[in-house]
Amino acid sequence: MFGFETAVLSTAEIKRAYPKQWVAIVVRKLDKDGLPVAGEVLLHDEDEGLIWPALMLGEADDLIHVFYTGAGEPVTAAA
């Protein structure tokens, strides 16, 4: 569940590393449209409810992005 990785990974790399899991990342890179494309993994788990508290784990000015890496769960959010 807890992923104290410090490497910046692309969202594609994160999806491969954590299949069918909810992931919270500290966003480190945005695309031209302002969407997250890379970050540092804070937490990952199959249970979505365990991931949302990650919004309080980053620094006050960090952008935290929560997303599902599998199919069938199109909900994403940023705070």
trRosetta pair geometry for C-beta under 8 A, 3 or more apart (Angstrom, degrees):
i j d omega theta_ij theta_ji phi_ij phi_ji
1 43 6.4 -8 162 -161 74 90
1 44 6.7 -163 -155 77 36 51
1 45 4.3 17 -127 -81 87 111
1 50 6.3 -61 -152 140 128 145
2 43 5.9 -45 -116 -115 49 77
3 18 7.7 -60 -66 -77 156 136
3 23 7.9 -16 30 -137 149 90
3 41 4.2 -33 111 125 133 120
3 42 6.8 83 68 103 88 16
3 43 6.0 151 25 -119 88 19
3 44 4.9 35 -18 9 134 101
5 9 7.4 7 129 -15 144 121
5 40 6.3 -163 98 -165 84 78
5 41 4.7 43 45 50 118 103
6 40 6.2 -9 -149 -142 32 127
7 40 7.0 153 77 -117 32 82
8 28 4.7 -80 -129 67 122 159
8 29 7.2 87 178 -11 129 109
8 38 5.4 50 168 157 98 113
8 39 6.5 -73 -144 -159 76 9
8 40 5.8 -56 -93 -64 59 78
9 13 4.2 -123 -175 88 103 126
9 14 5.1 128 110 -56 125 83
9 17 7.1 -36 -173 4 163 144
9 38 6.4 -168 96 -151 30 80
9 39 7.1 -31 57 66 68 45
9 40 7.5 109 15 -103 80 36
9 41 6.8 5 31 -29 126 99
10 13 4.6 99 53 4 78 100
10 14 7.1 -140 96 -4 43 86
10 37 6.2 -27 -147 158 82 75
10 38 4.8 -46 -101 -93 49 90
11 14 5.4 -50 -146 37 37 116
11 15 6.4 43 153 -23 66 102
11 25 7.9 -133 -97 14 79 162
11 36 6.4 111 -63 119 126 90
11 37 5.7 -98 -1 -153 109 38
11 38 6.7 -112 -26 -76 69 39
11 39 7.6 41 -71 18 76 93
11 67 7.5 11 -148 63 118 151
12 15 5.8 -51 -149 33 31 112
12 16 6.7 28 152 -15 62 105
13 16 5.8 -57 -152 38 33 109
13 17 6.1 27 154 -17 68 112
14 17 5.7 -59 -141 41 30 108
14 18 6.0 -22 174 28 68 109
14 23 5.7 146 168 151 123 170
14 25 6.7 -61 -106 -65 160 138
14 39 7.6 4 -52 58 147 85
14 41 6.4 157 -124 -75 112 111
14 69 6.7 -134 125 -97 83 126
15 18 7.1 -77 -128 61 19 73
15 19 7.0 55 170 -94 59 59
15 69 4.3 171 -128 -150 68 102
16 19 7.1 -5 -152 -59 24 89
18 21 4.3 -79 164 51 100 131
18 23 5.4 115 89 -74 152 122
18 41 7.5 140 -27 -125 144 144
18 44 4.6 -88 -137 -166 150 150
18 69 5.3 139 97 1 84 162
19 69 5.8 -132 -129 116 30 122
19 70 6.4 77 177 -80 67 89
20 46 6.7 11 128 -116 87 93
20 68 8.0 -1 -150 -179 36 91
20 69 6.4 -82 -30 81 16 91
20 70 3.7 45 -103 -64 61 133
21 44 4.8 51 139 177 138 98
21 45 6.1 160 -160 85 104 11
21 46 5.5 -74 -112 -77 74 52
21 68 7.5 -168 101 -147 27 61
21 69 5.5 12 52 29 65 118
21 70 7.4 104 3 -23 35 100
22 44 6.8 173 86 -149 49 55
22 45 6.0 -19 56 67 92 65
22 46 7.2 106 8 -151 84 12
22 47 7.2 -78 25 86 125 28
22 48 4.7 130 -57 -104 157 62
22 50 7.7 143 69 63 127 81
22 51 4.3 -119 122 -21 122 156
22 66 6.6 8 -180 -175 100 94
22 67 7.4 179 -149 96 62 26
22 68 5.4 -35 -96 -95 67 71
22 69 7.7 -162 -85 1 20 82
23 41 6.1 -63 -164 -130 108 99
23 43 7.3 174 -149 92 45 55
23 44 4.6 -5 -104 -104 78 94
23 51 7.1 -91 -72 -135 3 139
23 66 7.2 173 87 -147 44 52
23 67 6.1 -19 59 64 88 71
23 68 7.7 146 15 -104 77 22
23 69 6.0 56 -8 -39 120 110
24 41 7.5 101 77 -160 52 58
24 42 4.5 -49 101 60 99 112
24 43 4.7 25 38 48 110 90
24 44 7.5 -154 22 -69 64 53
24 51 5.1 165 -34 -173 108 96
24 52 7.9 163 -75 -88 132 21
24 54 3.5 117 98 98 170 158
24 55 7.4 -116 -144 -54 138 54
24 57 7.5 101 119 39 139 129
24 64 5.9 1 -173 -176 101 106
24 65 7.2 161 -152 81 52 42
24 66 4.9 -18 -98 -96 79 82
25 36 7.0 142 80 175 124 147
25 39 3.4 104 154 101 123 134
25 40 6.1 147 -160 68 82 35
25 41 5.5 -46 -99 -95 84 44
25 42 6.3 175 -107 1 25 86
25 64 7.1 161 80 -153 38 58
25 65 5.3 -17 59 59 90 92
26 39 5.3 177 78 -171 44 107
26 40 4.7 -6 49 54 101 96
26 42 6.1 99 -29 -49 85 107
26 58 5.1 142 -100 -110 107 125
26 62 4.9 -51 -140 -167 104 127
26 63 7.2 110 -164 69 56 54
26 64 6.2 -37 -98 -98 54 67
27 30 6.6 41 168 -64 125 84
27 36 4.4 -105 -118 -113 115 112
27 38 7.7 99 -157 81 59 47
27 39 4.6 -62 -106 -89 33 125
27 62 7.5 146 37 180 72 76
27 63 4.2 -35 40 89 121 107
27 64 7.2 -160 -9 -94 88 14
27 65 5.1 79 -60 -14 106 116
27 78 7.4 15 -36 -137 141 119
28 38 5.3 -61 69 108 95 90
28 39 4.9 153 6 -109 84 52
28 40 6.3 77 -33 -18 124 83
29 36 7.5 98 80 -156 54 58
29 37 5.2 -62 105 68 99 91
29 38 3.9 25 40 47 115 107
29 39 7.2 -144 27 -58 70 61
30 33 7.9 -130 165 72 96 48
30 34 5.2 -10 178 -144 135 35
30 35 6.3 135 -157 62 81 27
30 36 6.1 -52 -103 -92 68 39
30 37 6.5 117 -144 10 19 92
31 34 7.2 -54 67 15 65 17
31 35 5.1 -8 35 57 107 85
31 36 8.0 7 -3 78 83 6
31 37 4.9 95 -48 -38 90 129
36 39 6.0 -14 -169 -31 120 124
36 63 7.4 -167 -81 120 113 121
36 65 4.4 -64 -15 -50 164 168
36 78 6.9 163 -24 -95 120 127
39 65 6.5 173 -15 37 165 116
41 44 6.0 -21 -170 -35 124 111
42 54 4.7 128 106 -159 133 122
42 57 5.2 135 -168 89 135 142
42 58 6.8 -82 -85 -60 145 88
42 64 7.1 -20 1 -134 150 108
43 50 7.1 -142 163 129 136 89
43 51 5.4 177 102 -125 121 71
43 54 4.5 -137 20 -81 125 131
43 57 7.3 133 -24 3 111 161
44 51 7.4 22 -118 -102 26 113
45 48 8.0 -163 88 -62 94 19
45 50 4.6 -19 68 77 157 130
45 51 5.9 -161 42 -58 100 91
47 50 4.6 68 91 2 106 110
47 51 7.5 172 98 -17 61 87
48 51 5.8 -63 -160 28 42 113
48 52 7.2 43 156 -30 73 97
48 68 7.4 -34 -92 -82 107 107
49 52 6.6 -42 -151 15 35 110
50 53 7.2 -52 -175 23 40 106
51 54 5.5 -33 -178 1 58 121
51 66 5.7 130 136 -141 121 118
52 55 6.2 -15 179 -8 58 110
52 66 6.7 14 -95 -106 58 167
53 56 6.0 -45 -179 29 65 107
53 57 7.4 77 129 -35 72 99
54 57 4.9 -43 -156 12 57 124
54 58 7.7 52 161 -22 75 88
54 64 6.2 176 123 -168 93 138
54 66 6.9 140 64 -86 122 108
55 58 7.7 -52 -168 19 31 100
55 64 5.2 179 -118 79 57 151
55 66 7.5 -52 -64 -38 92 125
55 79 5.0 14 -137 59 118 153
57 64 7.5 111 54 -104 85 142
58 62 3.3 -107 160 71 133 146
58 63 8.0 -77 125 49 168 17
58 64 5.1 -165 -2 -65 139 109
59 62 4.6 110 52 -23 75 106
63 78 6.2 2 -180 -174 99 111
63 79 7.6 166 -156 78 57 44
64 78 7.1 162 85 -154 48 61
64 79 5.4 -11 62 56 96 93
65 76 7.3 2 -175 -179 92 104
65 77 7.6 173 -152 92 54 46
65 78 4.8 -20 -104 -103 76 89
66 76 7.0 173 90 -157 60 60
66 77 5.3 -1 56 61 100 89
66 78 7.6 -180 21 -85 67 40
66 79 7.9 26 -2 -2 104 101
67 76 4.4 3 -105 -120 93 103
67 77 7.9 -179 -72 29 64 52
68 73 3.9 -17 79 94 169 125
68 74 7.9 -80 51 -64 120 11
68 75 7.0 62 -1 61 119 73
68 76 7.4 -126 15 -80 75 76
70 73 6.3 58 74 23 87 109
